[in-house]
Amino acid sequence: MDDSDFISSLADKLRRIRRDGLATQKDIETATGIRQETISKVINGKRHRRNATLIALNKYADMLILNPKVSTEVTDAVVEFLTFGTEADLVASIRMCASLASGRPLNSK
């Protein structure tokens, strides 16, 4: 797939995400660290070259659209965690781990 097709496909995915109510551009910025302005430029056809940022954005878009199933191992870990912690604790722990793994600051919600 050439850059033009990649960008066009990504723009379609981002429009679908917004249309289906899966996330706003600001939600995507918060989750990925990719600026809302960049997301808007992709949607409006003002980005023309594929780069690492857009590849990461494409992976995130695929994740939102495809809604991947979690493994039994992950489900079991959640159940085990919830035997002594709350859902809020679990979400906070996952966010902290994601922040550590990505090297990005923790987004508070």
Stockholm file with secondary structure:
# STOCKHOLM 1.0

chainA/1-109         MDDSDFISSLADKLRRIRRDGLATQKDIETATGIRQETISKVINGKRHRRNATLIALNKYADMLILNPKVSTEVTDAVVEFLTFGTEADLVASIRMCASLASGRPLNSK
#=GR chainA/1-109 SS CCHHHHHHHHHHHHHHHHHTTSCCHHHHHHHHCCCHHHHHHHHTTCCCSCCHHHHHHHHHHHHHHHCCCCCHHHHHHHHHHHTTSCHHHHHHHHHHHHHHHHTCCCCCC
#=GC SS_cons         CCHHHHHHHHHHHHHHHHHTTSCCHHHHHHHHCCCHHHHHHHHTTCCCSCCHHHHHHHHHHHHHHHCCCCCHHHHHHHHHHHTTSCHHHHHHHHHHHHHHHHTCCCCCC
//
